[in-house]
Amino acid sequence: MALIREAPSCRRTFRSTVNGPPQKPRKETLAPMRTIAAVLFLAFQLGMIVYARFDAGRYYCWAPHDEHARYEIQIEIDGDSLEPSEIQERYRIRARSVDPRAIEHIQRIVRHYEQLHGIDDHAQVTVTYEINGGASQTWSWPEA
């Protein structure tokens, strides 16, 4: 009879060693992954903030619309000035308006169009602008 009693205990011991040690609950295995994801997310945000401090467009800043640029675009092609409606059709922005983003946003739109689509027009573009009601400044394309 002693052999019969030992057999079931041997089976239990054998089964527990075959299946390995007891598994940790799923919550505990996900905790390090959540921590890593949170750290990577915060590191990415910090990196974008540092990048935005050196980028004139400030697109990735926490407050990208922190300055208002009042601007007016004037274009001359072959000695003829374009009308405001033609400027709006050309750049898909108003010829005269206020942009809540940095003035570099307007400059990038003009630069992008002139480098890709208007390269054969040889347009002379002048953007006169004020940032937050400050002194009037001028930006020209093609840049000197």
N, CA, C and O atoms as a GROMACS GRO file, in nm:
protein
  576
    1MET      N    1   0.079  -0.118   0.000
    1MET     CA    2   0.000   0.000   0.000
    1MET      C    3   0.084   0.126   0.000
    1MET      O    4   0.042   0.232  -0.047
    2ALA      N    5   0.202   0.113   0.052
    2ALA     CA    6   0.288   0.230   0.057
    2ALA      C    7   0.323   0.278  -0.084
    2ALA      O    8   0.337   0.398  -0.107
    3LEU      N    9   0.337   0.185  -0.176
    3LEU     CA   10   0.368   0.224  -0.312
    3LEU      C   11   0.254   0.300  -0.378
    3LEU      O   12   0.278   0.392  -0.456
    4ILE      N   13   0.133   0.265  -0.348
    4ILE     CA   14   0.019   0.332  -0.408
    4ILE      C   15   0.009   0.475  -0.357
    4ILE      O   16  -0.025   0.566  -0.433
    5ARG      N   17   0.038   0.495  -0.232
    5ARG     CA   18   0.030   0.630  -0.177
    5ARG      C   19   0.141   0.719  -0.232
    5ARG      O   20   0.119   0.838  -0.250
    6GLU      N   21   0.256   0.666  -0.259
    6GLU     CA   22   0.366   0.746  -0.312
    6GLU      C   23   0.347   0.782  -0.458
    6GLU      O   24   0.394   0.888  -0.502
    7ALA      N   25   0.282   0.701  -0.531
    7ALA     CA   26   0.266   0.725  -0.674
    7ALA      C   27   0.195   0.857  -0.705
    7ALA      O   28   0.244   0.933  -0.788
    8PRO      N   29   0.082   0.889  -0.643
    8PRO     CA   30   0.018   1.016  -0.674
    8PRO      C   31   0.105   1.136  -0.641
    8PRO      O   32   0.105   1.235  -0.715
    9SER      N   33   0.178   1.131  -0.532
    9SER     CA   34   0.264   1.244  -0.499
    9SER      C   35   0.377   1.259  -0.601
    9SER      O   36   0.420   1.370  -0.630
   10CYS      N   37   0.426   1.148  -0.655
   10CYS     CA   38   0.529   1.154  -0.758
   10CYS      C   39   0.474   1.219  -0.884
   10CYS      O   40   0.544   1.297  -0.950
   11ARG      N   41   0.354   1.189  -0.917
   11ARG     CA   42   0.293   1.248  -1.037
   11ARG      C   43   0.279   1.400  -1.021
   11ARG      O   44   0.307   1.476  -1.114
   12ARG      N   45   0.238   1.441  -0.907
   12ARG     CA   46   0.223   1.585  -0.884
   12ARG      C   47   0.356   1.656  -0.893
   12ARG      O   48   0.366   1.765  -0.950
   13THR      N   49   0.459   1.596  -0.837
   13THR     CA   50   0.592   1.654  -0.844
   13THR      C   51   0.640   1.659  -0.988
   13THR      O   52   0.701   1.757  -1.030
   14PHE      N   53   0.615   1.554  -1.061
   14PHE     CA   54   0.658   1.547  -1.200
   14PHE      C   55   0.587   1.653  -1.284
   14PHE      O   56   0.650   1.720  -1.366
   15ARG      N   57   0.458   1.667  -1.265
   15ARG     CA   58   0.382   1.765  -1.342
   15ARG      C   59   0.427   1.908  -1.312
   15ARG      O   60   0.436   1.990  -1.403
   16SER      N   61   0.454   1.937  -1.188
   16SER     CA   62   0.495   2.074  -1.156
   16SER      C   63   0.632   2.107  -1.214
   16SER      O   64   0.658   2.223  -1.247
   17THR      N   65   0.720   2.008  -1.226
   17THR     CA   66   0.850   2.037  -1.286
   17THR      C   67   0.842   2.044  -1.437
   17THR      O   68   0.921   2.116  -1.498
   18VAL      N   69   0.750   1.972  -1.499
   18VAL     CA   70   0.735   1.978  -1.645
   18VAL      C   71   0.678   2.113  -1.687
   18VAL      O   72   0.726   2.172  -1.784
   19ASN      N   73   0.580   2.163  -1.618
   19ASN     CA   74   0.516   2.290  -1.652
   19ASN      C   75   0.601   2.410  -1.613
   19ASN      O   76   0.571   2.522  -1.654
   20GLY      N   77   0.703   2.391  -1.537
   20GLY     CA   78   0.789   2.500  -1.495
   20GLY      C   79   0.737   2.567  -1.370
   20GLY      O   80   0.637   2.524  -1.312
   21PRO      N   81   0.805   2.673  -1.330
   21PRO     CA   82   0.762   2.743  -1.208
   21PRO      C   83   0.631   2.815  -1.234
   21PRO      O   84   0.596   2.841  -1.349
   22PRO      N   85   0.559   2.848  -1.131
   22PRO     CA   86   0.432   2.920  -1.148
   22PRO      C   87   0.458   3.053  -1.220
   22PRO      O   88   0.557   3.121  -1.193
   23GLN      N   89   0.367   3.090  -1.312
   23GLN     CA   90   0.379   3.214  -1.389
   23GLN      C   91   0.340   3.334  -1.304
   23GLN      O   92   0.255   3.326  -1.216
   24LYS      N   93   0.407   3.449  -1.333
   24LYS     CA   94   0.371   3.573  -1.265
   24LYS      C   95   0.238   3.622  -1.321
   24LYS      O   96   0.204   3.591  -1.435
   25PRO      N   97   0.164   3.694  -1.244
   25PRO     CA   98   0.041   3.751  -1.298
   25PRO      C   99   0.075   3.846  -1.414
   25PRO      O  100   0.182   3.907  -1.414
   26ARG      N  101  -0.014   3.860  -1.511
   26ARG     CA  102   0.009   3.940  -1.632
   26ARG      C  103   0.036   4.088  -1.600
   26ARG      O  104   0.113   4.153  -1.671
   27LYS      N  105  -0.024   4.139  -1.496
   27LYS     CA  106  -0.004   4.279  -1.459
   27LYS      C  107   0.143   4.309  -1.430
   27LYS      O  108   0.194   4.413  -1.472
   28GLU      N  109   0.208   4.221  -1.360
   28GLU     CA  110   0.347   4.244  -1.322
   28GLU      C  111   0.440   4.238  -1.442
   28GLU      O  112   0.543   4.306  -1.441
   29THR      N  113   0.409   4.160  -1.544
   29THR     CA  114   0.497   4.153  -1.661
   29THR      C  115   0.479   4.274  -1.751
   29THR      O  116   0.572   4.309  -1.823
   30LEU      N  117   0.364   4.340  -1.749
   30LEU     CA  118   0.340   4.458  -1.831
   30LEU      C  119   0.392   4.586  -1.768
   30LEU      O  120   0.411   4.685  -1.839
   31ALA      N  121   0.415   4.587  -1.640
   31ALA     CA  122   0.459   4.709  -1.571
   31ALA      C  123   0.590   4.764  -1.629
   31ALA      O  124   0.597   4.885  -1.652
   32PRO      N  125   0.694   4.683  -1.653
   32PRO     CA  126   0.816   4.740  -1.711
   32PRO      C  127   0.793   4.792  -1.853
   32PRO      O  128   0.856   4.890  -1.893
   33MET      N  129   0.706   4.729  -1.929
   33MET     CA  130   0.678   4.777  -2.064
   33MET      C  131   0.608   4.911  -2.060
   33MET      O  132   0.636   4.998  -2.143
   34ARG      N  133   0.517   4.929  -1.967
   34ARG     CA  134   0.449   5.058  -1.952
   34ARG      C  135   0.548   5.166  -1.912
   34ARG      O  136   0.541   5.278  -1.962
   35THR      N  137   0.637   5.134  -1.824
   35THR     CA  138   0.738   5.231  -1.780
   35THR      C  139   0.828   5.270  -1.897
   35THR      O  140   0.858   5.388  -1.916
   36ILE      N  141   0.870   5.173  -1.974
   36ILE     CA  142   0.955   5.202  -2.090
   36ILE      C  143   0.881   5.288  -2.191
   36ILE      O  144   0.938   5.383  -2.244
   37ALA      N  145   0.754   5.257  -2.218
   37ALA     CA  146   0.674   5.336  -2.312
   37ALA      C  147   0.658   5.480  -2.262
   37ALA      O  148   0.669   5.574  -2.341
   38ALA      N  149   0.632   5.497  -2.134
   38ALA     CA  150   0.616   5.632  -2.078
   38ALA      C  151   0.746   5.711  -2.086
   38ALA      O  152   0.744   5.829  -2.121
   39VAL      N  153   0.857   5.648  -2.056
   39VAL     CA  154   0.987   5.716  -2.062
   39VAL      C  155   1.019   5.754  -2.207
   39VAL      O  156   1.066   5.865  -2.232
   40LEU      N  157   0.994   5.664  -2.302
   40LEU     CA  158   1.019   5.696  -2.443
   40LEU      C  159   0.930   5.811  -2.491
   40LEU      O  160   0.976   5.898  -2.565
   41PHE      N  161   0.804   5.811  -2.450
   41PHE     CA  162   0.712   5.918  -2.488
   41PHE      C  163   0.759   6.053  -2.434
   41PHE      O  164   0.760   6.152  -2.508
   42LEU      N  165   0.797   6.057  -2.308
   42LEU     CA  166   0.845   6.183  -2.248
   42LEU      C  167   0.977   6.226  -2.310
   42LEU      O  168   1.000   6.346  -2.328
   43ALA      N  169   1.065   6.132  -2.342
   43ALA     CA  170   1.192   6.165  -2.408
   43ALA      C  171   1.166   6.222  -2.547
   43ALA      O  172   1.233   6.317  -2.588
   44PHE      N  173   1.070   6.166  -2.620
   44PHE     CA  174   1.034   6.219  -2.752
   44PHE      C  175   0.982   6.361  -2.740
   44PHE      O  176   1.022   6.448  -2.817
   45GLN      N  177   0.893   6.385  -2.643
   45GLN     CA  178   0.842   6.520  -2.624
   45GLN      C  179   0.953   6.618  -2.590
   45GLN      O  180   0.957   6.729  -2.645
   46LEU      N  181   1.042   6.580  -2.503
   46LEU     CA  182   1.153   6.667  -2.466
   46LEU      C  183   1.241   6.695  -2.588
   46LEU      O  184   1.284   6.808  -2.608
   47GLY      N  185   1.268   6.593  -2.666
   47GLY     CA  186   1.347   6.611  -2.789
   47GLY      C  187   1.281   6.708  -2.886
   47GLY      O  188   1.350   6.790  -2.946
   48MET      N  189   1.150   6.698  -2.902
   48MET     CA  190   1.079   6.788  -2.994
   48MET      C  191   1.078   6.932  -2.942
   48MET      O  192   1.084   7.026  -3.021
   49ILE      N  193   1.072   6.948  -2.811
   49ILE     CA  194   1.076   7.083  -2.754
   49ILE      C  195   1.214   7.145  -2.778
   49ILE      O  196   1.223   7.262  -2.814
   50VAL      N  197   1.318   7.068  -2.757
   50VAL     CA  198   1.454   7.119  -2.782
   50VAL      C  199   1.470   7.151  -2.930
   50VAL      O  200   1.526   7.255  -2.965
   51TYR      N  201   1.421   7.063  -3.017
   51TYR     CA  202   1.428   7.088  -3.162
   51TYR      C  203   1.354   7.216  -3.198
   51TYR      O  204   1.403   7.297  -3.277
   52ALA      N  205   1.235   7.235  -3.140
   52ALA     CA  206   1.154   7.351  -3.173
   52ALA      C  207   1.219   7.481  -3.129
   52ALA      O  208   1.195   7.586  -3.190
   53ARG      N  209   1.301   7.477  -3.027
   53ARG     CA  210   1.368   7.599  -2.984
   53ARG      C  211   1.466   7.650  -3.089
   53ARG      O  212   1.497   7.769  -3.092
   54PHE      N  213   1.516   7.561  -3.174
   54PHE     CA  214   1.612   7.600  -3.277
   54PHE      C  215   1.549   7.606  -3.416
   54PHE      O  216   1.617   7.643  -3.512
   55ASP      N  217   1.420   7.570  -3.429
   55ASP     CA  218   1.350   7.576  -3.556
   55ASP      C  219   1.261   7.700  -3.555
   55ASP      O  220   1.185   7.722  -3.461
   56ALA      N  221   1.272   7.780  -3.660
   56ALA     CA  222   1.198   7.906  -3.663
   56ALA      C  223   1.047   7.886  -3.669
   56ALA      O  224   0.972   7.971  -3.620
   57GLY      N  225   1.001   7.776  -3.727
   57GLY     CA  226   0.857   7.753  -3.738
   57GLY      C  227   0.791   7.717  -3.608
   57GLY      O  228   0.671   7.738  -3.592
   58ARG      N  229   0.866   7.663  -3.513
   58ARG     CA  230   0.819   7.626  -3.379
   58ARG      C  231   0.696   7.536  -3.381
   58ARG      O  232   0.609   7.548  -3.296
   59TYR      N  233   0.689   7.447  -3.477
   59TYR     CA  234   0.572   7.362  -3.491
   59TYR      C  235   0.555   7.266  -3.374
   59TYR      O  236   0.442   7.237  -3.334
   60TYR      N  237   0.663   7.217  -3.316
   60TYR     CA  238   0.655   7.116  -3.211
   60TYR      C  239   0.659   7.175  -3.070
   60TYR      O  240   0.671   7.101  -2.973
   61CYS      N  241   0.649   7.306  -3.058
   61CYS     CA  242   0.649   7.367  -2.925
   61CYS      C  243   0.517   7.337  -2.854
   61CYS      O  244   0.418   7.299  -2.917
   62TRP      N  245   0.517   7.355  -2.723
   62TRP     CA  246   0.394   7.339  -2.646
   62TRP      C  247   0.292   7.445  -2.687
   62TRP      O  248   0.172   7.419  -2.688
   63ALA      N  249   0.339   7.564  -2.719
   63ALA     CA  250   0.250   7.673  -2.760
   63ALA      C  251   0.299   7.727  -2.895
   63ALA      O  252   0.364   7.832  -2.898
   64PRO      N  253   0.269   7.657  -3.006
   64PRO     CA  254   0.322   7.699  -3.136
   64PRO      C  255   0.262   7.830  -3.187
   64PRO      O  256   0.320   7.893  -3.275
   65HIS      N  257   0.146   7.871  -3.134
   65HIS     CA  258   0.081   7.993  -3.182
   65HIS      C  259   0.103   8.107  -3.084
   65HIS      O  260   0.009   8.175  -3.045
   66ASP      N  261   0.227   8.127  -3.044
   66ASP     CA  262   0.255   8.227  -2.943
   66ASP      C  263   0.288   8.364  -3.001
   66ASP      O  264   0.312   8.459  -2.926
   67GLU      N  265   0.289   8.376  -3.134
   67GLU     CA  266   0.310   8.507  -3.196
   67GLU      C  267   0.215   8.521  -3.314
   67GLU      O  268   0.181   8.423  -3.379
   68HIS      N  269   0.174   8.643  -3.339
   68HIS     CA  270   0.085   8.671  -3.451
   68HIS      C  271   0.159   8.758  -3.552
   68HIS      O  272   0.222   8.858  -3.516
   69ALA      N  273   0.152   8.717  -3.676
   69ALA     CA  274   0.221   8.790  -3.781
   69ALA      C  275   0.118   8.851  -3.877
   69ALA      O  276   0.043   8.781  -3.944
   70ARG      N  277   0.117   8.982  -3.880
   70ARG     CA  278   0.035   9.053  -3.978
   70ARG      C  279   0.123   9.069  -4.101
   70ARG      O  280   0.233   9.123  -4.093
   71TYR      N  281   0.074   9.022  -4.216
   71TYR     CA  282   0.160   9.021  -4.334
   71TYR      C  283   0.085   9.069  -4.458
   71TYR      O  284  -0.038   9.071  -4.463
   72GLU      N  285   0.164   9.108  -4.557
   72GLU     CA  286   0.112   9.143  -4.689
   72GLU      C  287   0.211   9.091  -4.793
   72GLU      O  288   0.331   9.118  -4.784
   73ILE      N  289   0.159   9.018  -4.890
   73ILE     CA  290   0.244   8.960  -4.996
   73ILE      C  291   0.223   9.039  -5.123
   73ILE      O  292   0.110   9.066  -5.164
   74GLN      N  293   0.335   9.076  -5.185
   74GLN     CA  294   0.331   9.143  -5.315
   74GLN      C  295   0.420   9.064  -5.411
   74GLN      O  296   0.531   9.024  -5.376
   75ILE      N  297   0.370   9.041  -5.532
   75ILE     CA  298   0.444   8.962  -5.631
   75ILE      C  299   0.451   9.040  -5.762
   75ILE      O  300   0.354   9.101  -5.807
   76GLU      N  301   0.569   9.035  -5.819
   76GLU     CA  302   0.589   9.096  -5.950
   76GLU      C  303   0.649   8.991  -6.042
   76GLU      O  304   0.753   8.932  -6.012
   77ILE      N  305   0.581   8.968  -6.156
   77ILE     CA  306   0.628   8.873  -6.256
   77ILE      C  307   0.637   8.947  -6.388
   77ILE      O  308   0.536   8.999  -6.437
   78ASP      N  309   0.754   8.953  -6.446
   78ASP     CA  310   0.780   9.023  -6.572
   78ASP      C  311   0.729   9.167  -6.569
   78ASP      O  312   0.673   9.216  -6.667
   79GLY      N  313   0.749   9.234  -6.457
   79GLY     CA  314   0.712   9.374  -6.443
   79GLY      C  315   0.566   9.397  -6.408
   79GLY      O  316   0.527   9.512  -6.385
   80ASP      N  317   0.483   9.294  -6.403
   80ASP     CA  318   0.342   9.307  -6.369
   80ASP      C  319   0.318   9.260  -6.226
   80ASP      O  320   0.366   9.155  -6.184
   81SER      N  321   0.242   9.341  -6.151
   81SER     CA  322   0.207   9.303  -6.014
   81SER      C  323   0.082   9.216  -6.016
   81SER      O  324  -0.013   9.243  -6.090
   82LEU      N  325   0.081   9.113  -5.934
   82LEU     CA  326  -0.035   9.026  -5.925
   82LEU      C  327  -0.138   9.086  -5.831
   82LEU      O  328  -0.104   9.153  -5.733
   83GLU      N  329  -0.263   9.063  -5.862
   83GLU     CA  330  -0.375   9.107  -5.779
   83GLU      C  331  -0.385   9.016  -5.656
   83GLU      O  332  -0.337   8.903  -5.659
   84PRO      N  333  -0.448   9.065  -5.548
   84PRO     CA  334  -0.464   8.981  -5.429
   84PRO      C  335  -0.533   8.847  -5.458
   84PRO      O  336  -0.497   8.745  -5.399
   85SER      N  337  -0.631   8.846  -5.548
   85SER     CA  338  -0.699   8.720  -5.581
   85SER      C  339  -0.604   8.624  -5.652
   85SER      O  340  -0.613   8.503  -5.632
   86GLU      N  341  -0.513   8.675  -5.734
   86GLU     CA  342  -0.415   8.590  -5.802
   86GLU      C  343  -0.312   8.535  -5.704
   86GLU      O  344  -0.267   8.421  -5.716
   87ILE      N  345  -0.276   8.617  -5.606
   87ILE     CA  346  -0.182   8.572  -5.501
   87ILE      C  347  -0.248   8.462  -5.419
   87ILE      O  348  -0.183   8.362  -5.386
   88GLN      N  349  -0.376   8.479  -5.385
   88GLN     CA  350  -0.446   8.378  -5.308
   88GLN      C  351  -0.458   8.247  -5.388
   88GLN      O  352  -0.444   8.139  -5.331
   89GLU      N  353  -0.482   8.258  -5.516
   89GLU     CA  354  -0.488   8.138  -5.600
   89GLU      C  355  -0.351   8.071  -5.612
   89GLU      O  356  -0.342   7.948  -5.622
   90ARG      N  357  -0.247   8.151  -5.613
   90ARG     CA  358  -0.111   8.098  -5.629
   90ARG      C  359  -0.064   8.022  -5.505
   90ARG      O  360  -0.013   7.911  -5.516
   91TYR      N  361  -0.081   8.082  -5.387
   91TYR     CA  362  -0.027   8.024  -5.263
   91TYR      C  363  -0.132   7.957  -5.174
   91TYR      O  364  -0.096   7.891  -5.077
   92ARG      N  365  -0.260   7.974  -5.206
   92ARG     CA  366  -0.370   7.922  -5.124
   92ARG      C  367  -0.376   7.986  -4.985
   92ARG      O  368  -0.426   7.926  -4.890
   93ILE      N  369  -0.325   8.108  -4.976
   93ILE     CA  370  -0.338   8.190  -4.856
   93ILE      C  371  -0.373   8.331  -4.901
   93ILE      O  372  -0.348   8.368  -5.016
   94ARG      N  373  -0.429   8.409  -4.812
   94ARG     CA  374  -0.465   8.547  -4.847
   94ARG      C  375  -0.340   8.630  -4.871
   94ARG      O  376  -0.234   8.605  -4.813
   95ALA      N  377  -0.354   8.729  -4.956
   95ALA     CA  378  -0.242   8.819  -4.986
   95ALA      C  379  -0.214   8.911  -4.867
   95ALA      O  380  -0.101   8.956  -4.848
   96ARG      N  381  -0.316   8.938  -4.790
   96ARG     CA  382  -0.300   9.026  -4.673
   96ARG      C  383  -0.385   8.969  -4.561
   96ARG      O  384  -0.507   8.955  -4.575
   97SER      N  385  -0.321   8.938  -4.449
   97SER     CA  386  -0.395   8.876  -4.340
   97SER      C  387  -0.309   8.874  -4.213
   97SER      O  388  -0.200   8.931  -4.208
   98VAL      N  389  -0.361   8.805  -4.112
   98VAL     CA  390  -0.289   8.781  -3.986
   98VAL      C  391  -0.279   8.631  -3.970
   98VAL      O  392  -0.379   8.560  -3.980
   99ASP      N  393  -0.159   8.582  -3.946
   99ASP     CA  394  -0.136   8.440  -3.925
   99ASP      C  395  -0.097   8.420  -3.779
   99ASP      O  396  -0.005   8.486  -3.731
  100PRO      N  397  -0.165   8.330  -3.706
  100PRO     CA  398  -0.134   8.310  -3.565
  100PRO      C  399  -0.005   8.231  -3.542
  100PRO      O  400   0.036   8.211  -3.428
  101ARG      N  401   0.057   8.187  -3.648
  101ARG     CA  402   0.183   8.112  -3.635
  101ARG      C  403   0.300   8.205  -3.662
  101ARG      O  404   0.282   8.324  -3.691
  102ALA      N  405   0.419   8.151  -3.653
  102ALA     CA  406   0.540   8.229  -3.681
  102ALA      C  407   0.541   8.269  -3.828
  102ALA      O  408   0.485   8.199  -3.912
  103ILE      N  409   0.603   8.381  -3.859
  103ILE     CA  410   0.610   8.431  -3.997
  103ILE      C  411   0.683   8.332  -4.088
  103ILE      O  412   0.663   8.332  -4.210
  104GLU      N  413   0.765   8.248  -4.031
  104GLU     CA  414   0.835   8.148  -4.110
  104GLU      C  415   0.738   8.053  -4.179
  104GLU      O  416   0.773   7.992  -4.281
  105HIS      N  417   0.618   8.039  -4.125
  105HIS     CA  418   0.517   7.956  -4.190
  105HIS      C  419   0.481   8.014  -4.327
  105HIS      O  420   0.473   7.941  -4.425
  106ILE      N  421   0.459   8.143  -4.333
  106ILE     CA  422   0.428   8.211  -4.460
  106ILE      C  423   0.549   8.203  -4.553
  106ILE      O  424   0.534   8.175  -4.672
  107GLN      N  425   0.667   8.226  -4.499
  107GLN     CA  426   0.787   8.219  -4.582
  107GLN      C  427   0.807   8.080  -4.641
  107GLN      O  428   0.850   8.066  -4.756
  108ARG      N  429   0.778   7.977  -4.563
  108ARG     CA  430   0.792   7.839  -4.614
  108ARG      C  431   0.692   7.810  -4.725
  108ARG      O  432   0.726   7.741  -4.822
  109ILE      N  433   0.571   7.862  -4.713
  109ILE     CA  434   0.471   7.843  -4.819
  109ILE      C  435   0.520   7.907  -4.948
  109ILE      O  436   0.514   7.845  -5.054
  110VAL      N  437   0.567   8.031  -4.939
  110VAL     CA  438   0.616   8.102  -5.057
  110VAL      C  439   0.738   8.031  -5.115
  110VAL      O  440   0.745   8.008  -5.236
  111ARG      N  441   0.832   7.998  -5.031
  111ARG     CA  442   0.956   7.932  -5.076
  111ARG      C  443   0.924   7.798  -5.144
  111ARG      O  444   0.979   7.767  -5.250
  112HIS      N  445   0.836   7.721  -5.084
  112HIS     CA  446   0.800   7.590  -5.139
  112HIS      C  447   0.737   7.606  -5.278
  112HIS      O  448   0.774   7.534  -5.371
  113TYR      N  449   0.643   7.698  -5.291
  113TYR     CA  450   0.577   7.717  -5.420
  113TYR      C  451   0.676   7.764  -5.526
  113TYR      O  452   0.679   7.713  -5.637
  114GLU      N  453   0.756   7.861  -5.490
  114GLU     CA  454   0.848   7.919  -5.589
  114GLU      C  455   0.958   7.820  -5.630
  114GLU      O  456   1.004   7.824  -5.744
  115GLN      N  457   1.000   7.734  -5.541
  115GLN     CA  458   1.104   7.637  -5.576
  115GLN      C  459   1.050   7.522  -5.660
  115GLN      O  460   1.123   7.466  -5.741
  116LEU      N  461   0.923   7.487  -5.641
  116LEU     CA  462   0.867   7.372  -5.713
  116LEU      C  463   0.780   7.410  -5.832
  116LEU      O  464   0.801   7.361  -5.942
  117HIS      N  465   0.683   7.497  -5.810
  117HIS     CA  466   0.583   7.525  -5.913
  117HIS      C  467   0.611   7.654  -5.990
  117HIS      O  468   0.582   7.661  -6.110
  118GLY      N  469   0.666   7.754  -5.925
  118GLY     CA  470   0.684   7.883  -5.990
  118GLY      C  471   0.826   7.910  -6.033
  118GLY      O  472   0.865   8.025  -6.052
  119ILE      N  473   0.905   7.805  -6.049
  119ILE     CA  474   1.047   7.823  -6.079
  119ILE      C  475   1.069   7.891  -6.214
  119ILE      O  476   1.167   7.965  -6.232
  120ASP      N  477   0.979   7.867  -6.309
  120ASP     CA  478   0.995   7.928  -6.443
  120ASP      C  479   0.935   8.068  -6.451
  120ASP      O  480   0.956   8.138  -6.550
  121ASP      N  481   0.862   8.111  -6.348
  121ASP     CA  482   0.800   8.244  -6.348
  121ASP      C  483   0.900   8.354  -6.315
  121ASP      O  484   0.881   8.469  -6.356
  122HIS      N  485   1.005   8.321  -6.242
  122HIS     CA  486   1.106   8.418  -6.196
  122HIS      C  487   1.037   8.534  -6.123
  122HIS      O  488   1.064   8.651  -6.150
  123ALA      N  489   0.949   8.498  -6.031
  123ALA     CA  490   0.872   8.596  -5.955
  123ALA      C  491   0.959   8.666  -5.852
  123ALA      O  492   1.048   8.605  -5.791
  124GLN      N  493   0.932   8.793  -5.833
  124GLN     CA  494   0.994   8.871  -5.727
  124GLN      C  495   0.888   8.888  -5.619
  124GLN      O  496   0.790   8.960  -5.638
  125VAL      N  497   0.906   8.821  -5.506
  125VAL     CA  498   0.806   8.821  -5.399
  125VAL      C  499   0.859   8.905  -5.283
  125VAL      O  500   0.974   8.892  -5.242
  126THR      N  501   0.772   8.989  -5.231
  126THR     CA  502   0.804   9.069  -5.113
  126THR      C  503   0.696   9.046  -5.009
  126THR      O  504   0.578   9.068  -5.036
  127VAL      N  505   0.737   9.004  -4.891
  127VAL     CA  506   0.644   8.986  -4.780
  127VAL      C  507   0.680   9.091  -4.674
  127VAL      O  508   0.789   9.089  -4.617
  128THR      N  509   0.587   9.181  -4.650
  128THR     CA  510   0.604   9.282  -4.546
  128THR      C  511   0.520   9.236  -4.426
  128THR      O  512   0.403   9.202  -4.441
  129TYR      N  513   0.582   9.234  -4.309
  129TYR     CA  514   0.512   9.177  -4.193
  129TYR      C  515   0.550   9.248  -4.064
  129TYR      O  516   0.654   9.315  -4.055
  130GLU      N  517   0.463   9.232  -3.966
  130GLU     CA  518   0.485   9.279  -3.829
  130GLU      C  519   0.458   9.162  -3.736
  130GLU      O  520   0.359   9.090  -3.754
  131ILE      N  521   0.543   9.141  -3.640
  131ILE     CA  522   0.523   9.033  -3.543
  131ILE      C  523   0.474   9.094  -3.412
  131ILE      O  524   0.542   9.177  -3.352
  132ASN      N  525   0.356   9.052  -3.369
  132ASN     CA  526   0.294   9.100  -3.245
  132ASN      C  527   0.287   9.252  -3.238
  132ASN      O  528   0.308   9.310  -3.132
  133GLY      N  529   0.257   9.314  -3.350
  133GLY     CA  530   0.242   9.459  -3.354
  133GLY      C  531   0.373   9.536  -3.348
  133GLY      O  532   0.372   9.657  -3.324
  134GLY      N  533   0.485   9.470  -3.368
  134GLY     CA  534   0.616   9.534  -3.363
  134GLY      C  535   0.650   9.610  -3.490
  134GLY      O  536   0.562   9.643  -3.570
  135ALA      N  537   0.776   9.636  -3.508
  135ALA     CA  538   0.823   9.711  -3.623
  135ALA      C  539   0.802   9.632  -3.752
  135ALA      O  540   0.808   9.509  -3.752
  136SER      N  541   0.779   9.703  -3.859
  136SER     CA  542   0.758   9.641  -3.990
  136SER      C  543   0.890   9.587  -4.044
  136SER      O  544   0.994   9.654  -4.037
  137GLN      N  545   0.886   9.464  -4.098
  137GLN     CA  546   1.004   9.400  -4.153
  137GLN      C  547   0.970   9.348  -4.293
  137GLN      O  548   0.852   9.336  -4.328
  138THR      N  549   1.073   9.318  -4.371
  138THR     CA  550   1.052   9.273  -4.508
  138THR      C  551   1.134   9.147  -4.534
  138THR      O  552   1.248   9.134  -4.491
  139TRP      N  553   1.072   9.055  -4.606
  139TRP     CA  554   1.138   8.933  -4.652
  139TRP      C  555   1.114   8.922  -4.801
  139TRP      O  556   1.003   8.946  -4.848
  140SER      N  557   1.216   8.887  -4.876
  140SER     CA  558   1.204   8.882  -5.021
  140SER      C  559   1.244   8.746  -5.076
  140SER      O  560   1.327   8.675  -5.020
  141TRP      N  561   1.181   8.712  -5.188
  141TRP     CA  562   1.218   8.594  -5.264
  141TRP      C  563   1.245   8.636  -5.407
  141TRP      O  564   1.165   8.712  -5.462
  142PRO      N  565   1.349   8.594  -5.469
  142PRO     CA  566   1.451   8.502  -5.419
  142PRO      C  567   1.537   8.568  -5.313
  142PRO      O  568   1.565   8.688  -5.316
  143GLU      N  569   1.578   8.483  -5.217
  143GLU     CA  570   1.657   8.534  -5.106
  143GLU      C  571   1.796   8.572  -5.155
  143GLU      O  572   1.852   8.508  -5.244
  144ALA      N  573   1.848   8.677  -5.097
  144ALA     CA  574   1.981   8.726  -5.138
  144ALA      C  575   2.091   8.637  -5.084
  144ALA      O  576   2.209   8.664  -5.109
   0.00000   0.00000   0.00000
